[in-house]
Amino acid sequence: MCGIAGIIDLSGAGRPVPAGAIAAMAEAIYHRGPDEDGFLEQPGLAFASRRLSIVGLADGRQPIHNEDGSVAVVFNGELFDYPEMRAELEGRGHRFATHCDTEVIPHRWEDDQEAFFSRLRGQFAFALWDSRRRRIILARDRFGICPLYWTQQGDWLLFASEVKALLASGLVEAKPDPQGINHLFTFYALPGPTTCFAGVQLLPPGHYLRIQWGANGESAQLSERVYWQMDFPDRGQEDYASSGRQLAERFEDVLLGAVTRRLRADVPVVSYLSGGVDSSLVVALAAKVRGEPIPTFTIRIPRPDLDETERASLTAQHIGVEPVVVTCGQKEVLDNYAELIRAAEGPVIDTSCAALLMLAREVHTRGYKVALTGEGADEWLAGYPWHKVNWLLGRLDVLPRLSLSQLIRRLFARLMGAPGGAWKFVQRAQAAVGGHNAWLDIYGILSLSKLRFFSPWLLKQVEDRSPYDDLGFDLERMRRWHPLNRELATGARIQLAGLLLNAKGDRVAMNSSVETRYPFLDEEVFAFLAQVPPRWKLRGLRDKALLRVMAERWLPRAIVRRRKAMFRAPFDSFQLERGPAYVGELLSTQSLRRTGYFQPEAVEYWRKSFGSLPRWLPRRIAIEMGLVGVLATQLWHHTFIDGSLADLPSLAFKGTRGTSLNGQTRCRPFRSKPAVPERAD
């Protein structure tokens, strides 16, 4: 992967881009592409690329053009079927000047223009300039693997792989958006398009921006368009004709092809390995394709209830590889949390992201650039425990006009400490996703933190707008699907795009110049699994049923039959008085009043009181998550907006015009350039 950025004059006057702005944007995302940079500068536009060279090492410098130079592209990501597409285009008479996958884009554009999206396979975000048609395309892949942020500032449009680049331009002011904070406390994630920065949007998965100028110097017309939406068969139209064994054999063929394509690189490829069936299967299939095991990296959590290294070792021994183990305990989470927030550019409640930040750092330290992961299997095959809970509750609804499952949910909400009026928020969410959804159970727990911690000012700012309204669901189409597939689509749009591929994916990996690849997010894998009957996704209380049938040929039975274990890192130390100084500084009454997001009295009360609740109690878990959300938001504000809340590094005074309330510069800058080591053999 790489990093891209750009500045576009929408006025049509062809004004020169402000001096130094595009270079500053590229420098801000140096970590995304330390190998080389590239620029395109013309009247009215400037593109930049920071390249992490993986394919076409010697000749892939961007921007990349077509034969006559009329089409230029800066690209982040990988097109995994580029050899086949290149051969097809050469057969049509196109001439290639590089060995890089990026070059298929300008040639494919020449032939198909905007219809070419149906032919692009992989993970990507790119900007394309067609000088003949006077058109710019900004696009993002189907599932949201590669990020692309944009903002309009008057007659200027800026885009970049990270918000840091937008702020570094000097044209964008860092200001908070209360709706972004509302999204975080609703979804546990930031799925976009709303971000925590006012005026900055994250282009949704499967979307593109079309910027078109007229022939006579008119200002540009800007339109956001959808080229792909997640789709499932109408209920009852799934593939019920095939047996489970037939489906498993076809699944194996499709997934093996996805792994094969993701091993295409001119540099070595490694894999993450947990104790679960998903990453274990990816490692096993990669060994099959390569004829030998590929290097693996595993996280060790020094708590028996969270550690998976024993199970990961079982897979490693079966395949014949010795994994590199990275330890992440409470101290490591705390030590890396500030860097995690800087990398993610938003508050992060899931502290296991810090463990993956450390894992990617180790991959980079050992000289590697590409890692496979098992993300996506849970999304397509109902791997999360709340799908099972929802299935069990649904079994209670046997009497007409009496929903026992809803009564139990309301009772559970009261046990969690929800006030009586909280149920209206659940009903509003149900309407936004086409009916009840298993994800609403888990999101409802977290959303209670709004009522516990949000200040009256923040509640007032967000009361008239539901975060669900920003997700762009096609409810008419979703209502035709099986209810389980509605749940899967909801999780993919929110959890997958907003957390697993964001703060837990691209942002922590590319912070250390590592590209992560996802075989389960292959287009053919999704298309196949979309047709699989729900009973082969969740078979009673057996999640990922089809995957487990298929995996029996590849993995030890103990791994295949192991129940889903949520990958978590410790986070309760954030609330302890003996925690690091920055926790107390960020959660002090003075800092909380400075930002204005949260009630200082409520934060102080629950910091002192939550520890008296039993560790297994769901209410305690919800309070812990809420407190981490408060801390994460305060840390994000310090890092990007103010810079004077704690004795921690900040970007608020360097290359940005953040809305610091008193102009103090107590903060220290982050490092900007990682060391680039030699690869370990």
Residue pairs with C-beta under 8 A, 6 or more apart in sequence:
1 32
1 33
1 52
1 54
1 76
1 77
1 78
1 123
1 146
1 506
1 510
1 515
2 32
2 33
2 49
2 50
2 51
2 52
2 62
2 74
2 75
2 76
2 77
2 161
3 26
3 29
3 30
3 31
3 32
3 33
3 49
3 50
3 76
3 160
3 161
3 162
3 165
3 510
4 47
4 48
4 49
4 50
4 74
4 75
4 76
4 125
4 126
4 127
4 148
4 159
4 160
4 161
5 22
5 25
5 26
5 28
5 29
5 47
5 48
5 158
5 159
5 160
5 161
5 165
5 166
6 22
6 25
6 45
6 46
6 47
6 48
6 74
6 127
6 158
6 159
6 160
7 17
7 18
7 21
7 22
7 25
7 45
7 46
7 156
7 157
7 158
7 169
7 171
8 44
8 45
8 136
8 156
8 157
8 158
8 159
8 211
8 220
9 15
9 17
9 43
9 44
9 45
9 155
9 156
10 152
10 155
10 156
10 157
10 211
10 219
10 220
10 222
11 155
11 219
11 220
12 44
12 213
12 214
12 217
12 218
12 219
12 220
13 44
13 217
14 43
14 44
15 43
15 44
16 43
17 41
17 44
17 45
17 46
18 169
18 170
18 171
20 170
21 46
21 169
21 170
21 171
22 39
22 41
22 46
22 47
22 48
22 169
23 39
23 48
24 168
24 169
24 170
24 655
25 48
25 158
25 160
25 165
25 166
25 168
25 169
26 37
26 39
26 48
26 49
26 50
26 165
27 168
27 672
28 160
28 162
28 164
28 165
28 167
28 168
28 655
28 672
29 50
29 160
29 161
29 162
29 164
29 165
30 50
30 672
30 673
31 510
31 511
31 512
31 513
31 672
31 673
31 674
32 50
32 52
32 76
32 161
32 162
32 510
32 513
33 49
33 50
33 51
33 52
33 513
34 50
34 52
34 513
34 673
34 674
34 676
35 51
35 52
35 53
36 50
36 51
36 53
36 61
37 48
37 49
37 50
37 51
38 48
38 49
38 51
38 61
38 62
38 63
38 74
39 46
39 47
39 48
39 49
39 63
40 46
40 47
40 48
40 63
40 72
40 74
40 129
41 47
42 131
45 129
45 136
47 63
47 72
47 74
47 127
47 129
48 74
49 61
49 62
49 63
49 74
49 75
51 60
51 61
51 62
52 369
52 510
52 513
52 515
53 60
53 266
53 267
54 78
54 265
54 266
54 267
54 369
54 370
54 515
55 78
55 82
55 99
55 100
55 101
55 264
55 265
55 266
56 98
56 99
56 100
56 101
56 102
56 266
57 266
57 267
58 99
59 97
59 98
59 99
59 100
60 98
60 99
60 100
60 102
62 73
62 74
62 75
62 102
63 72
63 73
63 74
64 72
64 73
64 75
64 98
64 100
64 102
64 103
64 105
64 106
65 71
65 72
65 73
65 106
66 94
66 106
66 107
66 109
66 110
67 94
67 95
70 130
70 131
70 132
71 106
71 109
71 110
71 128
71 129
71 130
71 131
72 106
72 128
72 129
72 131
73 102
73 105
73 106
73 109
73 126
73 127
73 128
73 129
74 126
74 127
75 102
75 105
75 124
75 125
75 126
76 124
76 125
76 126
76 146
76 148
76 161
77 122
77 123
77 124
77 125
77 126
77 141
77 145
77 146
78 101
78 122
78 123
78 124
78 515
78 517
79 85
79 101
79 102
79 104
79 105
79 120
79 121
79 122
79 124
80 121
80 122
80 261
80 262
80 264
80 522
81 121
81 122
81 261
82 101
82 104
82 264
83 264
85 104
85 108
85 119
86 96
86 103
86 104
89 96
89 104
89 107
89 108
89 111
90 96
92 111
94 107
94 110
96 103
96 107
97 103
101 122
102 126
105 116
105 120
105 126
105 128
106 128
108 116
108 119
108 120
109 116
109 128
109 130
109 137
112 119
113 133
114 137
114 208
114 210
114 225
114 227
117 139
117 208
117 227
117 228
118 227
120 141
121 522
121 523
122 141
123 141
123 143
123 145
123 146
123 517
123 518
123 521
124 139
124 140
124 141
124 145
124 146
125 138
125 139
125 140
125 141
125 146
125 147
125 148
125 161
125 203
126 137
126 138
126 139
127 136
127 137
127 138
127 159
128 136
128 137
128 139
129 135
129 136
130 136
130 137
133 212
134 212
134 213
134 214
134 215
135 210
135 211
135 212
135 213
136 209
136 210
136 211
137 208
137 209
137 210
137 211
138 148
138 150
138 159
138 203
138 208
138 209
138 211
139 148
139 203
139 207
139 208
139 209
139 227
140 146
140 147
140 148
140 203
140 204
140 205
140 206
140 207
140 208
141 205
141 206
142 205
142 206
142 228
142 230
142 523
143 205
143 206
143 376
143 492
143 496
143 497
143 501
143 518
143 521
143 526
144 191
144 192
144 204
144 205
144 496
144 497
144 501
144 502
145 501
145 505
145 506
145 518
145 521
146 161
146 506
147 161
147 162
147 202
147 502
147 506
147 507
148 159
148 160
148 161
148 202
148 203
149 159
149 160
149 161
149 162
149 163
149 166
149 195
149 200
149 201
149 202
149 203
150 157
150 158
150 159
150 160
150 200
150 201
150 203
150 209
151 157
151 158
151 159
151 166
151 172
151 199
151 200
151 201
152 199
152 222
153 171
153 172
153 199
155 219
156 171
157 211
157 222
158 166
158 169
158 171
158 172
159 166
159 209
160 166
161 510
162 345
162 507
163 195
163 197
163 200
163 345
163 640
164 345
164 651
166 172
166 200
167 174
167 640
167 651
167 655
167 656
167 658
168 655
168 656
170 655
170 657
172 199
172 200
172 656
173 656
173 657
173 658
173 659
174 197
174 640
174 641
174 652
174 656
174 657
174 658
174 659
175 197
175 198
175 199
175 641
175 658
175 659
176 196
176 197
176 198
176 637
176 641
176 659
177 194
177 195
177 196
177 197
177 198
177 199
177 200
178 458
178 461
178 462
178 597
179 194
179 461
179 462
179 465
179 467
179 470
180 190
180 194
180 195
180 196
180 197
180 346
181 196
181 347
181 458
181 462
181 597
181 633
182 450
182 458
182 461
182 462
182 465
182 467
183 189
183 190
183 191
183 194
183 467
183 470
183 498
184 190
184 196
184 346
184 347
184 349
184 629
184 632
184 633
185 446
185 447
185 449
185 450
185 454
185 626
185 629
186 443
186 446
186 447
186 450
186 467
186 468
187 443
187 446
187 467
187 494
187 495
187 498
188 349
188 350
188 442
188 443
188 446
188 495
188 499
188 625
189 494
189 495
189 497
189 498
189 499
189 502
189 503
190 196
190 202
190 346
190 498
190 499
190 502
190 503
191 471
191 493
191 494
191 497
191 498
191 502
192 201
192 202
192 203
192 204
192 470
192 497
192 498
193 201
193 202
193 203
193 204
193 470
194 201
194 202
194 467
194 470
195 201
195 202
195 345
195 346
196 345
196 346
196 347
196 636
197 345
197 640
203 209
203 224
204 472
204 497
205 493
205 497
206 226
206 227
206 228
206 229
206 230
207 224
207 225
207 226
207 227
208 224
208 225
208 227
209 222
209 223
209 224
209 225
210 222
210 223
210 224
210 225
211 220
211 221
211 222
212 220
212 221
212 223
213 219
213 220
213 221
214 221
229 474
229 477
230 489
230 492
230 493
230 526
231 477
231 530
232 481
232 482
232 485
232 488
232 489
232 530
233 481
233 530
233 531
234 480
234 481
235 480
235 481
235 482
236 482
238 482
238 531
238 532
238 533
238 534
239 247
239 531
239 532
239 533
240 533
242 250
244 536
244 545
244 546
244 549
245 549
247 532
247 536
247 546
248 546
248 549
248 550
249 550
250 528
251 528
251 529
251 532
251 546
251 547
251 550
252 550
252 553
254 522
254 524
254 525
254 528
255 281
255 285
255 519
255 520
255 522
255 525
255 550
256 285
256 288
256 289
257 522
257 524
258 519
258 520
258 522
258 524
258 525
259 282
259 285
259 286
259 289
259 372
259 519
260 289
261 522
262 269
262 372
262 517
262 518
262 519
262 522
263 269
263 286
263 289
263 290
263 294
263 372
265 369
265 370
267 368
267 369
267 370
268 294
268 295
268 368
268 370
268 679
269 286
269 294
269 368
269 370
269 371
269 372
269 517
270 294
270 295
270 296
270 297
270 363
270 368
270 370
270 371
270 372
271 279
271 282
271 283
271 286
271 294
271 295
271 296
271 297
271 371
271 372
271 373
272 279
272 296
272 297
272 298
272 359
272 371
272 372
272 373
272 374
272 516
273 279
273 280
273 283
273 296
273 297
273 298
273 312
273 315
273 316
273 323
274 280
274 298
274 299
274 308
274 311
274 312
274 374
274 567
275 308
275 309
275 310
275 311
275 312
275 314
275 315
275 559
275 562
275 565
276 308
276 311
276 374
276 559
276 562
276 564
276 565
277 377
277 544
277 547
277 548
277 551
277 555
277 559
277 560
277 562
278 374
278 375
278 376
278 377
278 378
278 383
278 520
278 544
278 547
279 373
279 374
280 312
280 315
280 374
280 551
280 555
280 559
281 374
281 547
281 550
281 551
281 554
281 555
282 372
282 373
282 374
282 519
282 520
283 293
283 294
283 296
283 315
283 316
283 319
283 321
283 372
284 315
284 318
284 319
284 554
284 555
285 519
285 554
286 293
286 294
286 372
287 293
287 294
287 319
287 320
287 321
288 554
293 319
293 320
293 321
294 321
294 372
295 321
295 324
295 366
295 368
296 316
296 321
296 323
296 324
297 323
297 324
297 325
297 326
297 359
297 362
297 363
297 371
298 308
298 309
298 312
298 313
298 316
298 323
298 324
298 325
298 326
299 308
299 309
299 325
299 326
299 327
299 328
299 355
299 356
299 358
299 359
299 567
300 307
300 309
300 325
300 326
300 327
300 328
301 307
301 308
301 327
301 328
301 329
301 355
301 568
301 569
301 570
302 327
302 329
303 329
303 570
306 568
306 569
306 570
308 565
308 567
309 325
311 558
311 559
311 562
312 323
313 323
314 556
314 558
314 559
315 555
315 556
315 559
316 322
316 323
318 555
318 556
318 559
324 362
324 366
326 355
326 358
326 359
326 362
328 354
328 355
328 358
328 569
329 570
330 570
330 571
330 572
330 573
332 354
332 355
332 358
333 351
333 354
333 355
333 569
333 570
333 571
333 573
334 573
334 574
334 579
334 580
334 583
336 354
336 357
336 358
337 351
337 354
337 635
338 582
338 635
338 639
338 648
338 649
339 357
339 511
339 670
340 348
340 353
340 354
340 357
340 503
340 508
341 347
341 348
341 632
341 635
341 636
341 639
342 639
342 649
342 651
342 670
343 357
343 503
343 507
343 508
343 511
344 353
344 502
344 503
344 507
344 508
345 507
345 636
345 640
346 503
346 636
347 629
347 632
347 633
347 635
347 636
348 503
348 632
349 446
349 625
349 628
349 629
349 632
350 499
350 503
350 504
350 568
351 568
351 569
351 570
351 571
351 628
352 504
352 567
352 568
352 569
353 503
353 504
353 508
354 569
355 567
355 569
356 504
356 508
356 509
357 508
357 511
357 512
360 371
360 508
360 509
360 511
360 512
360 514
360 516
361 511
361 512
363 371
363 512
363 514
364 512
364 513
364 514
364 674
364 677
365 677
366 677
366 679
366 680
367 677
367 678
367 679
367 680
368 514
368 679
369 513
369 514
369 515
370 514
370 515
370 516
370 517
371 509
371 514
371 515
371 516
371 517
372 516
372 517
372 518
372 519
373 505
373 516
373 517
373 518
374 519
374 520
375 496
375 500
375 501
375 505
375 518
375 520
375 521
376 496
376 518
376 519
376 520
376 521
376 525
377 383
377 520
377 544
377 547
378 384
378 543
378 544
378 564
379 488
379 491
379 492
379 495
379 496
379 500
379 520
380 488
380 492
380 520
380 525
380 526
380 529
380 530
380 537
381 529
381 537
381 538
381 543
381 544
381 545
381 546
381 547
382 484
382 487
382 488
382 534
382 537
382 538
382 543
382 544
383 543
383 544
383 564
384 438
384 442
384 491
384 543
384 564
384 566
385 564
385 566
386 438
386 439
386 441
386 442
387 438
387 484
387 487
387 538
387 543
388 538
388 541
388 543
389 438
389 441
390 436
390 437
390 438
390 441
390 487
391 538
391 540
391 541
392 541
393 404
393 405
393 408
393 409
394 405
396 404
396 405
396 408
397 403
397 404
397 405
405 436
406 436
409 426
409 441
409 444
410 423
412 618
413 422
413 423
413 426
413 444
413 448
414 420
415 618
415 619
416 445
416 448
416 618
416 619
416 622
417 448
417 452
417 619
417 622
418 448
418 451
419 451
422 448
422 451
425 444
425 447
426 440
426 444
428 466
428 468
429 440
429 443
429 444
429 466
429 468
430 436
430 437
430 440
432 466
432 468
432 469
432 471
432 473
432 475
433 439
433 440
433 468
433 473
433 475
433 478
433 486
433 490
434 473
434 475
434 478
434 479
434 486
435 479
435 483
435 486
436 483
437 483
437 486
437 487
437 490
438 487
439 487
439 490
439 491
439 494
439 495
443 494
445 618
445 621
445 622
445 625
446 622
446 625
446 626
446 629
448 622
448 626
449 622
449 623
449 625
449 626
449 629
449 630
450 459
452 602
452 606
452 623
452 626
453 598
453 599
453 602
453 603
453 606
453 626
453 627
453 629
453 630
454 462
454 597
454 598
454 599
455 596
455 597
455 598
455 599
456 599
457 596
458 596
458 597
458 598
471 493
471 494
473 489
473 490
473 493
478 486
478 489
479 486
481 489
482 534
484 534
484 537
484 538
485 530
485 534
488 537
501 518
505 516
506 516
509 515
509 516
512 674
513 674
513 676
519 525
529 537
529 546
532 546
535 545
536 545
536 546
537 543
537 544
537 545
537 546
538 545
539 545
542 548
543 563
543 564
544 564
548 560
548 561
551 559
551 560
552 560
571 624
571 628
572 611
572 624
573 579
574 583
574 627
574 628
574 631
575 583
575 606
575 607
575 610
575 611
575 624
575 627
576 611
577 584
581 646
581 647
582 635
582 646
582 647
582 648
583 631
585 591
585 645
585 646
585 647
586 631
586 634
586 635
586 638
586 645
586 646
587 603
587 604
587 607
587 630
587 631
587 634
589 600
589 604
591 634
591 645
591 646
592 598
592 599
592 600
592 603
592 634
593 600
594 642
594 645
594 661
595 633
595 634
595 637
595 642
595 645
597 630
597 633
597 634
597 637
598 630
598 633
598 634
603 627
603 630
606 623
606 626
606 627
607 627
610 620
610 623
610 624
610 627
613 619
613 620
613 623
614 620
634 645
635 646
635 648
637 645
638 644
638 645
638 646
638 648
638 650
638 652
638 667
639 648
639 649
639 650
639 651
639 652
640 650
640 651
640 652
640 656
640 658
641 652
641 658
641 659
641 660
642 650
642 652
642 658
642 659
642 660
642 661
643 650
643 651
643 652
643 653
643 658
643 660
643 664
643 665
643 666
643 667
644 660
644 661
644 662
644 664
644 665
644 666
644 667
647 666
648 667
648 668
649 667
649 668
649 669
649 670
650 667
650 668
650 669
650 670
651 658
651 669
651 670
652 658
652 660
652 667
653 660
653 665
653 667
654 669
